Amino acid sequence: MKKIVINVENGKKEIIDLTEQEQNQSNIDYKKWSENKAIEDADKQNKKNKKASGKQKLKDLGLDDDEIKALMGA
């Protein structure tokens, strides 16, 4: 893995290899990010499922699409 180091005084850019410690930290950070992303995606899907389930329950009670939209504010 590489990183870009920019000298803020003269704008000179240098591409250098990450140290072993930086690579390890990068791997740890990516793993944490991907775990959090999976949880976030599951939460979003759960919310969609609950919304669809709620709409279906309202339909089962006899409400039509316009009534459901009026209730849900959509």
C-alpha positions in Angstrom: 0.0 0.0 0.0 1.0 3.6 -0.7 0.3 7.0 0.7 0.7 10.5 -0.7 2.7 12.9 1.4 2.3 16.6 0.4 4.7 19.3 1.6 2.3 22.2 2.4 5.1 24.7 2.1 6.0 24.0 -1.5 3.2 21.7 -2.7 5.6 18.9 -3.6 3.9 15.5 -3.6 5.7 12.2 -2.8 4.2 8.7 -3.0 5.7 6.4 -0.4 5.0 2.9 0.9 3.0 2.5 4.2 4.9 1.2 7.1 3.9 -2.3 8.4 2.2 -0.5 11.4 0.2 1.8 9.0 -0.8 -1.2 6.9 -2.0 -3.1 10.0 -4.0 0.0 11.2 -5.5 0.4 7.7 -6.6 -3.2 7.7 -8.1 -2.8 11.2 -9.9 0.4 10.2 -11.3 -1.2 7.0 -12.6 -4.2 9.0 -14.4 -1.9 11.5 -15.8 0.2 8.6 -17.1 -2.9 6.8 -18.7 -4.3 9.9 -20.4 -1.0 10.6 -21.5 -0.8 7.0 -23.1 -4.3 7.2 -25.0 -3.3 10.4 -26.1 -0.1 8.8 -27.3 -1.9 5.7 -29.2 -4.5 7.8 -30.8 -1.7 9.7 -32.0 0.0 6.5 -33.4 -3.2 5.2 -35.1 -3.9 8.5 -36.8 -0.5 8.3 -37.9 -1.1 4.7 -39.3 -4.5 5.7 -41.2 -3.0 8.7 -42.7 -0.2 6.4 -43.8 -2.7 3.9 -45.3 -4.9 6.6 -47.1 -2.0 8.1 -48.6 -1.0 4.7 -49.7 -4.6 4.2 -51.4 -4.7 7.6 -53.3 -1.5 6.8 -54.4 -3.0 3.5 -55.5 -6.1 5.4 -57.7 -3.9 7.5 -59.4 -2.6 4.4 -57.6 0.7 3.7 -56.9 1.6 0.1 -53.6 3.1 -1.2 -54.8 6.7 -1.0 -55.9 6.3 2.7 -52.5 4.7 3.5 -50.6 7.5 1.8 -52.7 10.0 3.8 -51.8 8.3 7.0 -48.1 7.9 6.3 -47.7 11.4 5.0 -46.5 10.4 1.6 
